[in-house]
Amino acid sequence: MPLTKLQFKPGVIKDTTAYSNEGGWVDSDKVRFRFGYPEKLGGWQNRTQDTFLGTPRSLHAWQSLGGVPYVGMGTTKKYYIESGEIFNNITPIRFSVMVPARPTSVSAISGLGSVTVAIS
């Protein structure tokens, strides 16, 4: 059986069917084309082993004037700044409670309602 040279078209064309796009690609995942040939991408790698609360919703990357890279990440619960593979929580405090020196009860009021705790 003789060898046959295969000619593939570079790029992914999803506007047509696999039958009409003969010699081309109609679907791909983690693939890029270099010099007209498909090449597998290396995949994903964890940036840090640190954890955070909530589902990430936005990212913003920048660097300081000294060249230190930072990444700001907003989640559904908190806002973090990642520096040196550690997430630092910078979410503002929503309310605070002043406690007397020898309290008998503590009351706190927030947007969700009020709470009173008796201390014995």
N, C-alpha and C positions, 0 to 999 in steps of 0.2 A: 504494500500500500504506500503510495508516494505521499510525501509531506505537502501540505497545503498552507500557503501563507494566509493568515487571517488579518483582515483590515478592519479595525474598529474606529468609529468616529469618536473624537473626544467630546466630553461634556455630557450632561444629563438632560434629555428632552422629555418632559412629562406631558406635552401637549398632544402627543400622538400615541397610538397603540404600539405594543411591542412588535406586532407583525408589520406595520407600516414603517417602523423605524429600524429597518434591517441594518445590522452592523453597528447599531448605536445602543446607548444606555437609556432606559426609561425609569429606573429607580435606583437609589443608592443610599447608603448610610455610612457616615464616617469615611468618605472617599474623596480624594482630590485628584486632579489631573495635572501631571507634570510631563512636559514634552509630548503631550498627546496620549499618554498612557495612564491608566488608573493606578493610584497608589493608596494604600491603606493608611489612615491616620493613626497616630499612636494611642488615641483614647484620652481618658481623663485621669487626673492625678489629684489627690487631696492636697490643698494648700496648707492646711493646719489640722491638728488633732483636737483643737479646742472646740467646745460646744456652745450653743446659744439657744435662747428661748424663742419660739414662734417660727413662722414660715417666712423666709426671705422674700421681700417684695421689691427692693431696689438696692442698687450698688452704685457707689460713686468713688472713683479712684483719683488720687492726686499725690503730689509730693511736696515736701516742705522746701523752703529756700535752700536748705542744706542738703537736699537730695534724698531725704528719708521718705520712702513710699508709705502711703496710708490708704486704707480702703474703708469707706463708711458704708454700713449695711443697715437698712431699716427692715425690721421684721414686723409681724402682726402684733407683737407684744413689747419690743424694746428697740433701741437704736444703739448700734455698736460701732466702734472704730477699731479696726484691726491694725496692729503694729507689732512687728516681730513675731508673727504667728500666734498672737494672743488677742482675743476679742475683749475690749474694754467697754463696759456698759456705761453710756453717757446719757441715759434716759433721765430727764428732769424728774425730781421728786414731786408727786402730785399734791400731797398734803403732809403736814407734820404735826406732832402733838407735843405740847409742853407739859411735863410731868412735875408736880410739886415734890419737895424733898421727901415727905412721908404721905403718899396718896392713899386714899381709901377707895377711890374709883377713878377710872380714866375714861374720858369721852372723846370721841373723834367724829368729825363730820366730813364726808366726802360727797362727790357727785352721785354716789350709789346709795346714800342714806347715812344714818348715824349709828354708832356702836358704843356701848358702855360696858366696861369690864370692871367688875368688883374685885378688889384686892383684899385678902384677909390676912 
